Amino acid sequence: MKNIILPIFFILFTNFSTSQTIYYEISFENAVHHEAQIKASFTNIKEDTLVLRMSRTSPGRYALHEFAKNVYGFKATDSEGNKLKVIRPNNHEWQVIGHDGTIKIKYILYANRGDGTYSQVDETHAHLNIPATFVYAPSLSNGPIEIKLIARKDLNWKVATQLPHVSDTTYSAPNLQYFMDSPIEISNYNLREFKVESQNIRLALHHNGTEQEVDTYFEKIKKVVLAERDVYEELPKFDYGTYTFLACYIPNVSGDGMEHRNSTVLSSTRSLAKGGMERNIGTVSHEFFHAWNVERIRPKSLEPFNFEVANMSGELWFAEGFTSYYTNLILCRAGLITPKAYVEGLSGGFNYVWNSNGRQFFNPIEMSYQAPFVDAARSVDPVNRDNTFISYYSYGSALGLALDLSLRQQNLNLDDYLKMVWQNFGKNETPYTIADLHQSLNTYAGKTFGDLFFNSYIHNSGMPDFKSLFESVGILLTQNTHEPDFGASVGITEDGIAIIQRNTQINRSAYNAGLEKGDVITSINGNGFGKGQKFSDIIQQYKVGDELEVKFTRFGEEKITKVKLDPSPRYNMTINEEASKEAISKRKAWLKSE
């Protein structure tokens, strides 16, 4: 979000200055039933008809979410309390007519999903994502905003947010873009903070654990923050000198992470005592890296963010994917996971990308274009994404890994390339294009290198020679070609019924045999299935090249086919303990391990 540092004029609800245009008030008397009561005033209105909208998208998300579906009891009056005419031209807009220069509205919001996209109100907290909560006036988007949050004192609630504090529980925003990008957590949370480069890094943790757990977890967060700072050699200049992790690790939320300009939302049902201490820290690593890559190193296609339509960007392989590459790498560099765990953990994402058929349909840019269809989007019609889509998170992560290892063969590295991009585009907040990334790589590593990478792997769907790249840092890439593969995801129910759960994969055994998602396999070579059996264990009883007689039913009709078992396409990564001194040295420099 650009150009947010503007003068802020503080006001009272009943006495607006001529500069102030927007005031919100939100309360939670009926939190037990997930309702918030919201009031708003819009003053100094020049147009005859004021258009008010509910956002259809949210910063960091790319699909439509239609937040207006949770708004009801909408009423509008003028400054004297006279009822105003309201027209609904569509399901996310209100047109208010006949005002006297001031419009006051009130409505009820139903909110019961605690994550980075939606809002949740109950007796544990008020977890507010601004686009999912507040009606806004597009014509007044450049004006300052003030919001009063009426926290439940009986529940010991207090407020955590990146919004500047005015007084008590009143906060401000310089404009709509900043307001929409500023989530709020109101709860009885624990607070920790430390200073880096004269800036505050805060953790507001809403959880059901102990103070000691908060202390232990915050030490891990410190290590992540410092390791990521080392990549760029400096923190971003946070707008008000503070960055806040808004973490909710409680049973009633939904797992998520969502970056914002000076804060991030972290939500998980895993408590710190039951796995969250180790498993939740990866989201911290990913989201804080976004403070540079996406929030300030920002694609031109997302600037400014549009709240009325789906936001499409061809740069998500870099913005999300390269951030994903650094997620676990940072944990390794920070000493939170071992080099062995990091290297072996690469196999899941690598196999997903390498063995996907999606590369024959879309390159990384085109995969990024799919975000409005997949980024927490909802649809009821079946799709073939098992065969056509690769997550830009994973695809970009694999390409980030390849680029880093390729650069290291030239005694360069991805860290320094990102530093260049940061200095040229992020630090001064100049939105970039794919051509800018390409030219930056040419400048950093040479035109031949840069052209080869972008023309082969970004504008086309080629894959680098990972075997030699891994060898260069002392890692073995191996494949068990003696292991048979059925080519489909099959689950056996408690009643001993085997069902194909996902679309079969193009040109794999089950697909070539004509099997499809939803087929019920009744027997293999005349043998049925028992309770507790795993389909994969059954297949491992056979050999590569064996032809199986598979009986199945489809739409109630019995059928039979032959499935010839192919070799498993899966790869494994392990540290080569007998690698050359040069390879070991390069691996240590890459992982920053001793």
KOLMARMAR-9017 format. One line per 5 residues: number of its first residue (from 1); their letters; for each residue x, y, z of C-alpha. Coordinates in Angstrom, 2 decimals, decimal comma, padded with zeros to 5 digits. Layout:
<pts>
NUM	A	X Y Z | ...
</pts>
This chain:
<pts>
1	MKNII	000,00 000,00 000,00 | 001,63 003,24 -001,14 | 001,73 006,83 000,10 | 000,08 006,24 003,46 | 001,93 008,77 005,58
6	LPIFF	-000,60 011,58 005,69 | -001,61 014,07 008,38 | -004,14 012,52 010,76 | -006,83 014,69 012,32 | -008,33 013,32 015,49
11	ILFTN	-012,01 013,95 016,16 | -014,91 013,11 018,41 | -017,99 011,30 017,18 | -020,23 014,31 017,81 | -017,83 017,02 016,63
16	FSTSQ	-016,18 016,36 013,28 | -013,57 018,77 011,94 | -013,89 019,89 008,35 | -011,08 017,47 007,42 | -012,57 014,39 009,01
21	TIYYE	-015,00 012,46 006,85 | -015,38 008,97 008,32 | -015,97 007,65 011,83 | -016,73 004,05 012,89 | -017,85 002,56 016,16
26	ISFEN	-018,12 -001,16 016,81 | -019,42 -003,02 019,87 | -019,98 -006,65 020,80 | -022,93 -006,94 023,19 | -024,17 -010,06 021,40
31	AVHHE	-020,79 -011,72 020,96 | -022,18 -015,02 022,23 | -024,18 -015,19 018,98 | -021,30 -013,91 016,81 | -022,78 -010,48 016,16
36	AQIKA	-021,11 -007,06 016,10 | -023,07 -003,81 016,14 | -021,52 -001,24 013,84 | -022,18 002,47 013,43 | -020,56 004,84 010,93
41	SFTNI	-020,75 008,52 010,07 | -019,75 010,07 006,73 | -019,61 013,89 006,74 | -018,90 016,73 004,30 | -020,55 014,72 001,53
46	KEDTL	-020,61 016,63 -001,75 | -022,45 014,21 -004,05 | -026,25 013,89 -003,99 | -026,06 010,11 -003,73 | -023,40 008,47 -001,57
51	VLRMS	-022,39 005,00 -002,70 | -021,48 002,66 000,13 | -020,01 -000,77 -000,48 | -018,88 -003,90 001,26 | -015,56 -005,16 -000,07
56	RTSPG	-015,53 -008,26 -002,25 | -011,83 -008,98 -001,66 | -009,20 -008,60 001,04 | -005,50 -007,62 000,91 | -003,40 -010,75 000,51
61	RYALH	-006,31 -012,65 -001,01 | -007,11 -012,76 -004,70 | -010,52 -014,43 -004,96 | -013,96 -012,90 -004,40 | -015,48 -013,45 -000,96
66	EFAKN	-018,68 -011,33 -001,02 | -018,47 -010,11 002,57 | -021,84 -008,35 002,22 | -023,58 -011,68 002,84 | -022,94 -011,25 006,56
71	VYGFK	-024,42 -007,72 006,81 | -028,05 -007,17 007,88 | -030,23 -004,65 009,70 | -028,80 -001,83 007,59 | -030,29 001,64 008,31
76	ATDSE	-029,30 005,15 007,23 | -030,19 008,58 008,67 | -029,06 012,18 008,23 | -027,44 014,37 010,91 | -030,86 015,00 012,54
81	GNKLK	-031,80 011,32 012,67 | -034,20 011,44 009,71 | -034,47 008,18 007,81 | -032,84 008,23 004,37 | -033,76 006,39 001,20
86	VIRPN	-031,50 003,43 000,44 | -031,30 001,73 -002,99 | -029,63 -001,66 -003,50 | -028,39 -001,79 -007,13 | -026,49 -005,02 -006,41
91	NHEWQ	-025,77 -007,33 -003,49 | -022,68 -005,52 -002,21 | -023,73 -001,86 -002,58 | -026,03 000,65 -000,90 | -026,89 003,99 -002,52
96	VIGHD	-028,04 006,56 000,06 | -030,14 009,53 -001,16 | -031,54 012,73 000,38 | -028,90 013,46 003,01 | -027,96 016,87 004,47
101	GTIKI	-024,19 016,48 003,99 | -023,98 013,84 006,69 | -024,98 010,19 006,57 | -025,07 007,95 009,60 | -025,51 004,22 009,19
106	KYILY	-025,79 001,26 011,48 | -025,92 -002,45 010,78 | -025,29 -005,86 012,29 | -022,39 -008,04 011,20 | -022,42 -011,80 011,65
111	ANRGD	-018,83 -013,02 012,03 | -017,74 -016,54 012,89 | -014,58 -017,47 011,03 | -011,30 -016,53 012,68 | -008,60 -016,43 010,03
116	GTYSQ	-006,76 -013,97 007,81 | -009,71 -013,30 005,51 | -012,86 -013,20 007,61 | -013,88 -011,91 011,04 | -014,91 -013,77 014,17
121	VDETH	-016,85 -012,48 017,13 | -017,53 -014,63 020,17 | -016,84 -014,53 023,89 | -013,17 -015,40 023,40 | -012,33 -012,46 021,12
126	AHLNI	-013,30 -010,02 018,39 | -011,03 -010,97 015,52 | -011,59 -008,36 012,81 | -010,43 -008,35 009,22 | -011,43 -004,86 008,10
131	PATFV	-012,81 -005,63 004,59 | -014,97 -008,36 006,09 | -016,31 -005,98 008,76 | -016,84 -002,39 007,62 | -018,98 -000,78 004,93
136	YAPSL	-016,96 001,92 003,14 | -017,48 004,88 000,80 | -015,27 004,62 -002,35 | -015,56 008,37 -003,06 | -014,10 009,15 000,36
141	SNGPI	-011,19 006,70 000,12 | -008,49 009,37 000,45 | -009,85 010,85 003,67 | -008,72 010,00 007,22 | -010,65 007,50 009,31
146	EIKLI	-011,23 007,10 013,02 | -012,61 004,02 014,73 | -013,76 003,44 018,29 | -013,56 -000,16 019,45 | -015,82 -000,80 022,43
151	ARKDL	-013,99 -003,71 024,02 | -015,77 -006,01 026,47 | -014,36 -005,05 029,88 | -016,16 -007,99 031,49 | -014,03 -010,29 029,32
156	NWKVA	-010,77 -008,40 029,98 | -010,44 -007,48 026,31 | -007,77 -005,12 025,01 | -006,88 -004,04 021,48 | -003,95 -005,03 019,27
161	TQLPH	-003,57 -003,57 015,77 | -001,16 -001,75 013,46 | -003,54 001,24 013,42 | -002,17 004,36 015,16 | -003,57 004,85 018,66
166	VSDTT	-005,58 008,01 019,38 | -006,82 007,51 022,94 | -008,39 004,79 025,07 | -009,75 002,30 022,48 | -009,93 004,76 019,60
171	YSAPN	-007,62 004,36 016,62 | -007,06 006,11 013,28 | -006,05 005,43 009,69 | -004,74 007,96 007,14 | -006,90 006,57 004,32
176	LQYFM	-009,03 003,65 003,19 | -006,17 001,56 001,78 | -004,32 001,60 005,10 | -007,53 000,97 007,06 | -008,45 -002,05 004,94
181	DSPIE	-004,95 -003,45 005,42 | -005,05 -003,22 009,25 | -006,52 -006,25 011,06 | -007,58 -005,94 014,70 | -007,45 -008,46 017,53
186	ISNYN	-009,50 -007,65 020,65 | -009,03 -010,22 023,39 | -007,25 -011,00 026,63 | -003,95 -011,60 024,85 | -000,35 -011,78 026,06
191	LREFK	002,07 -009,12 024,81 | 005,81 -009,39 024,18 | 008,11 -007,04 022,26 | 011,74 -006,33 021,45 | 013,59 -003,65 019,52
196	VESQN	015,46 -004,07 016,24 | 017,02 -001,04 014,57 | 015,01 001,24 016,92 | 011,75 -000,37 015,81 | 009,38 -002,44 017,93
201	IRLAL	008,57 -006,03 017,01 | 005,52 -007,12 019,01 | 003,71 -010,39 019,60 | 000,08 -010,16 020,71 | -000,71 -013,82 021,41
206	HHNGT	-004,26 -014,91 022,20 | -004,01 -018,46 023,52 | -004,97 -020,73 026,39 | -001,44 -021,50 027,53 | 001,11 -020,21 030,01
211	EQEVD	003,31 -017,13 030,23 | 006,36 -019,38 030,01 | 005,11 -020,78 026,71 | 004,75 -017,24 025,38 | 008,33 -016,45 026,42
216	TYFEK	009,70 -019,58 024,76 | 007,77 -018,99 021,56 | 008,76 -015,33 021,40 | 012,43 -016,33 021,52 | 011,81 -018,39 018,38
221	IKKVV	010,11 -015,41 016,73 | 013,11 -013,24 017,56 | 015,41 -015,68 015,78 | 013,17 -015,68 012,71 | 013,01 -011,88 012,59
226	LAERD	016,79 -011,52 012,83 | 017,49 -014,26 010,25 | 015,16 -012,60 007,76 | 016,64 -009,19 008,49 | 020,01 -010,70 007,55
231	VYEEL	018,72 -011,60 004,07 | 018,01 -007,94 003,26 | 020,52 -006,48 005,77 | 017,84 -004,20 007,17 | 014,23 -004,13 008,29
236	PKFDY	011,62 -002,20 006,34 | 010,77 001,17 007,86 | 007,47 000,33 009,51 | 005,10 003,27 009,23 | 004,67 003,91 012,92
241	GTYTF	007,86 002,24 014,10 | 006,12 -001,01 015,09 | 005,38 -004,41 013,57 | 002,82 -006,66 015,30 | 002,24 -010,40 015,07
246	LACYI	-001,48 -010,91 015,79 | -001,57 -014,57 016,81 | -004,67 -016,54 017,78 | -003,87 -020,12 018,77 | -007,24 -021,23 020,09
251	PNVSG	-009,65 -024,09 019,24 | -012,35 -021,98 017,56 | -010,24 -020,35 014,80 | -009,28 -021,64 011,35 | -005,65 -022,17 010,44
256	DGMEH	-004,21 -019,32 008,36 | -001,55 -016,69 007,97 | -002,07 -013,31 006,29 | 000,50 -010,61 005,74 | -000,20 -006,90 006,13
261	RNSTV	001,93 -003,81 005,84 | 002,94 -003,53 009,50 | 001,39 -006,66 010,97 | 000,36 -010,21 010,22 | -002,49 -012,48 011,28
266	LSSTR	-001,52 -015,94 012,54 | -004,30 -018,36 013,42 | -004,12 -022,03 014,36 | -006,06 -024,58 016,38 | -002,72 -026,02 017,55
271	SLAKG	-001,83 -024,76 021,01 | 001,82 -024,14 021,84 | 001,67 -027,05 024,29 | 000,35 -029,47 021,67 | 002,58 -029,08 018,65
276	GMERN	002,20 -025,38 017,96 | 005,58 -024,43 019,40 | 007,26 -026,19 016,47 | 004,56 -026,29 013,80 | 003,19 -022,74 014,01
281	IGTVS	006,57 -021,04 013,65 | 006,69 -021,77 009,90 | 003,76 -019,41 009,35 | 005,62 -016,74 011,31 | 008,60 -017,17 009,00
286	HEFFH	006,49 -016,99 005,85 | 004,38 -014,00 006,82 | 007,19 -011,84 008,20 | 009,19 -012,34 004,98 | 006,24 -010,68 003,26
291	AWNVE	007,07 -007,45 005,10 | 009,65 -007,09 002,33 | 008,45 -009,35 -000,48 | 004,87 -008,38 -001,43 | 004,17 -005,56 000,99
296	RIRPK	007,00 -003,32 -000,24 | 008,60 -005,30 -003,06 | 005,16 -005,10 -004,59 | 003,86 -006,26 -008,00 | 002,55 -003,42 -010,12
301	SLEPF	-000,46 -005,62 -010,91 | -001,60 -005,36 -007,25 | -001,06 -001,64 -006,80 | -003,39 -000,25 -005,68 | -005,37 -003,18 -004,33
306	NFEVA	-008,90 -003,25 -005,76 | -011,70 -004,02 -003,29 | -014,40 -004,35 -005,95 | -013,07 -007,11 -008,23 | -010,79 -010,13 -008,07
311	NMSGE	-007,14 -009,11 -008,08 | -005,07 -011,04 -010,65 | -001,28 -010,99 -010,74 | 001,26 -012,87 -012,84 | 003,98 -012,33 -010,24
316	LWFAE	002,73 -014,60 -007,46 | 005,34 -017,25 -008,29 | 007,82 -014,64 -007,02 | 005,76 -012,84 -004,37 | 004,37 -015,98 -002,75
321	GFTSY	006,63 -018,67 -004,19 | 010,02 -017,17 -003,36 | 008,65 -016,28 000,08 | 007,69 -019,96 000,48 | 011,21 -020,99 -000,52
326	YTNLI	012,63 -018,93 002,32 | 010,06 -020,11 004,88 | 011,86 -023,27 006,02 | 015,28 -022,08 004,88 | 015,01 -019,29 007,45
331	LCRAG	014,03 -021,80 010,15 | 017,16 -023,76 009,30 | 019,38 -020,69 009,34 | 017,85 -019,61 012,64 | 018,64 -023,01 014,18
336	LITPK	014,98 -023,92 014,67 | 015,21 -026,99 012,43 | 018,28 -029,03 011,52 | 019,90 -029,01 008,06 | 018,93 -032,68 007,78
341	AYVEG	015,27 -031,92 008,50 | 015,32 -029,02 006,06 | 016,87 -030,99 003,20 | 014,65 -034,04 003,64 | 011,63 -031,75 003,96
346	LSGGF	012,21 -030,45 000,44 | 010,92 -033,69 -001,06 | 007,19 -033,00 -000,60 | 007,08 -029,75 -002,53 | 009,63 -030,97 -005,09
351	NYVWN	007,63 -034,09 -005,95 | 004,40 -032,11 -006,17 | 005,89 -029,72 -008,71 | 008,15 -032,10 -010,62 | 005,51 -034,81 -011,08
356	SNGRQ	002,58 -032,54 -011,85 | 000,96 -032,53 -015,27 | 000,06 -028,88 -014,80 | 003,31 -027,69 -016,38 | 002,11 -028,86 -019,79
361	FFNPI	-000,80 -026,41 -019,55 | 000,51 -023,32 -017,71 | 003,85 -021,66 -016,97 | 004,50 -019,99 -013,57 | 003,02 -016,68 -014,71
366	EMSYQ	-000,15 -018,39 -015,91 | -000,31 -020,45 -012,71 | -000,24 -017,15 -010,81 | -003,22 -015,97 -012,87 | -005,22 -018,86 -011,38
371	APFVD	-005,19 -017,30 -007,89 | -008,75 -015,87 -008,08 | -009,99 -019,43 -008,70 | -008,04 -021,15 -005,93 | -007,11 -018,68 -003,17
376	AARSV	-009,77 -019,66 -000,62 | -012,27 -019,45 -003,48 | -015,46 -021,51 -003,41 | -017,15 -023,39 -006,25 | -019,55 -026,32 -006,51
381	DPVNR	-018,71 -027,62 -009,99 | -015,98 -030,28 -010,26 | -012,66 -029,09 -011,67 | -009,57 -030,86 -012,99 | -006,97 -028,99 -010,96
386	DNTFI	-005,31 -032,26 -009,93 | -004,05 -032,42 -013,52 | -003,87 -028,78 -014,56 | -002,80 -026,68 -011,57 | 000,35 -026,31 -009,51
391	SYYSY	000,19 -023,95 -006,56 | 002,22 -020,83 -007,28 | 003,48 -021,17 -003,70 | 005,08 -024,54 -004,46 | 006,00 -023,81 -008,09
396	GSALG	007,68 -020,56 -007,12 | 009,40 -022,21 -004,16 | 010,94 -024,85 -006,44 | 012,09 -022,13 -008,83 | 013,52 -020,09 -005,96
401	LALDL	015,47 -023,15 -004,85 | 016,72 -023,73 -008,39 | 017,72 -020,10 -008,86 | 019,55 -019,99 -005,53 | 021,53 -023,15 -006,22
406	SLRQQ	022,23 -022,06 -009,81 | 023,54 -018,70 -008,60 | 025,71 -020,42 -006,01 | 027,42 -022,34 -008,80 | 028,51 -018,89 -010,03
411	NLNLD	029,60 -017,85 -006,50 | 026,49 -015,67 -006,27 | 023,29 -016,25 -004,26 | 019,59 -015,47 -004,11 | 019,96 -013,37 -000,96
416	DYLKM	022,03 -010,80 -002,83 | 019,65 -010,80 -005,81 | 016,78 -010,04 -003,44 | 018,83 -007,28 -001,85 | 019,16 -005,70 -005,29
421	VWQNF	015,42 -005,98 -005,91 | 014,79 -004,53 -002,45 | 017,07 -001,55 -003,07 | 015,68 -000,87 -006,56 | 011,97 -001,46 -005,93
426	GKNET	011,07 -002,31 -002,33 | 012,86 000,29 -000,28 | 011,50 003,17 -002,35 | 008,22 001,31 -002,97 | 008,30 001,40 -006,75
431	PYTIA	005,96 -001,38 -007,99 | 007,75 -003,89 -010,21 | 006,88 -005,92 -013,30 | 008,16 -009,32 -014,44 | 010,37 -007,46 -016,91
436	DLHQS	011,89 -005,59 -013,96 | 012,72 -008,87 -012,19 | 014,22 -010,20 -015,41 | 016,37 -007,13 -015,97 | 017,48 -007,15 -012,34
441	LNTYA	018,70 -010,75 -012,69 | 020,52 -009,83 -015,90 | 022,23 -006,99 -014,06 | 023,12 -009,16 -011,09 | 024,17 -012,42 -012,76
446	GKTFG	024,72 -011,50 -016,41 | 022,42 -011,36 -019,40 | 023,10 -014,94 -020,49 | 022,21 -016,31 -017,08 | 019,17 -014,09 -016,59
451	DLFFN	017,74 -014,70 -020,06 | 018,17 -018,46 -019,68 | 016,35 -018,55 -016,35 | 013,41 -016,36 -017,34 | 012,98 -017,67 -020,88
456	SYIHN	013,25 -021,33 -019,85 | 011,51 -021,44 -016,47 | 009,27 -018,36 -016,10 | 007,93 -017,63 -019,59 | 008,04 -021,36 -020,34
461	SGMPD	007,46 -024,46 -018,21 | 010,90 -026,03 -018,26 | 012,45 -027,47 -015,14 | 016,12 -027,05 -014,19 | 018,55 -029,94 -013,79
466	FKSLF	017,91 -030,43 -010,11 | 020,13 -033,50 -009,83 | 023,28 -031,54 -010,68 | 022,10 -028,54 -008,64 | 021,65 -030,70 -005,55
471	ESVGI	024,99 -032,40 -006,14 | 026,69 -029,00 -006,13 | 025,71 -028,57 -002,45 | 026,23 -032,17 -001,37 | 022,66 -033,45 -001,57
476	LLTQN	021,62 -036,74 -003,13 | 018,50 -036,81 -005,29 | 017,34 -040,42 -005,55 | 014,35 -042,25 -006,95 | 013,16 -045,74 -006,02
481	THEPD	012,25 -047,07 -009,47 | 011,59 -050,53 -007,99 | 008,56 -049,24 -006,04 | 005,23 -049,77 -007,87 | 002,75 -046,92 -008,31
486	FGASV	-001,02 -047,20 -008,87 | -001,34 -043,59 -010,03 | -004,39 -042,66 -007,96 | -005,31 -041,61 -004,45 | -007,42 -044,43 -003,02
491	GITED	-008,87 -044,63 000,46 | -010,36 -047,66 002,18 | -013,34 -046,94 004,43 | -013,98 -048,55 007,82 | -016,33 -050,92 005,98
496	GIAII	-013,56 -052,12 003,66 | -014,67 -050,14 000,59 | -011,93 -048,72 -001,64 | -012,82 -045,42 -003,31 | -010,73 -043,30 -005,70
501	QRNTQ	-010,70 -039,95 -003,93 | -009,19 -037,57 -006,47 | -008,92 -037,23 -010,22 | -006,52 -039,83 -011,57 | -003,29 -038,38 -012,91
506	INRSA	-002,75 -038,05 -016,63 | -000,54 -040,78 -018,16 | -000,25 -042,67 -014,87 | -001,37 -046,27 -014,35 | -004,94 -045,73 -013,13
511	YNAGL	-005,64 -042,97 -015,68 | -004,44 -045,13 -018,59 | -006,69 -047,94 -017,34 | -009,74 -045,68 -017,51 | -010,28 -045,32 -013,77
516	EKGDV	-011,77 -042,09 -012,46 | -012,50 -040,24 -009,24 | -015,45 -041,79 -007,38 | -014,96 -045,29 -008,78 | -015,44 -047,95 -006,10
521	ITSIN	-012,81 -050,67 -006,39 | -014,29 -053,99 -005,24 | -011,30 -056,28 -005,80 | -007,73 -056,53 -007,12 | -006,83 -059,87 -008,68
526	GNGFG	-009,93 -061,31 -007,04 | -009,09 -060,08 -003,53 | -011,30 -057,65 -001,63 | -010,32 -055,28 001,16 | -010,46 -055,56 004,91
531	KGQKF	-011,00 -053,00 007,62 | -007,87 -051,08 008,57 | -006,00 -051,91 005,39 | -004,06 -049,23 003,54 | -004,36 -049,27 -000,23
536	SDIIQ	-000,70 -048,34 -000,62 | 000,34 -051,40 001,42 | -001,69 -053,62 -000,90 | -000,01 -052,18 -004,00 | 003,45 -052,68 -002,47
541	QYKVG	002,83 -056,44 -002,56 | 003,23 -056,28 -006,34 | 006,11 -055,36 -008,65 | 006,65 -052,68 -011,25 | 005,21 -053,94 -014,52
546	DELEV	002,65 -056,27 -012,93 | -000,77 -056,12 -014,57 | -003,62 -056,12 -012,07 | -007,19 -057,13 -012,71 | -009,26 -054,41 -011,09
551	KFTRF	-013,00 -054,79 -010,59 | -014,94 -051,65 -009,75 | -018,36 -050,06 -009,88 | -019,24 -046,73 -011,46 | -022,73 -045,25 -011,05
556	GEEKI	-023,83 -048,66 -009,76 | -022,58 -050,53 -012,84 | -019,94 -053,25 -012,38 | -016,84 -052,91 -014,57 | -013,42 -054,49 -014,97
561	TKVKL	-010,08 -053,15 -016,22 | -006,37 -053,95 -016,29 | -003,91 -051,68 -014,45 | -000,23 -052,00 -015,32 | 001,88 -050,72 -012,42
566	DPSPR	004,41 -048,04 -013,31 | 007,48 -047,20 -011,24 | 006,96 -044,63 -008,51 | 007,78 -041,12 -009,72 | 008,74 -039,90 -006,22
571	YNMTI	012,17 -038,53 -005,37 | 013,96 -038,24 -002,05 | 016,58 -035,75 -000,91 | 019,27 -036,68 001,61 | 022,50 -035,05 002,72
576	NEEAS	025,48 -036,74 001,09 | 027,92 -037,37 003,90 | 030,64 -038,25 001,37 | 030,30 -035,11 -000,75 | 033,37 -033,13 -001,77
581	KEAIS	034,77 -030,44 000,52 | 033,68 -027,82 -002,01 | 030,08 -029,11 -002,04 | 029,97 -029,27 001,76 | 031,32 -025,73 001,97
586	KRKAW	028,66 -024,50 -000,45 | 025,94 -026,30 001,52 | 027,07 -024,71 004,78 | 027,15 -021,27 003,15 | 023,64 -021,85 001,75
591	LKSE	022,12 -023,11 004,99 | 024,42 -020,95 007,15 | 025,13 -024,01 009,27 | 028,32 -025,10 010,98
</pts>
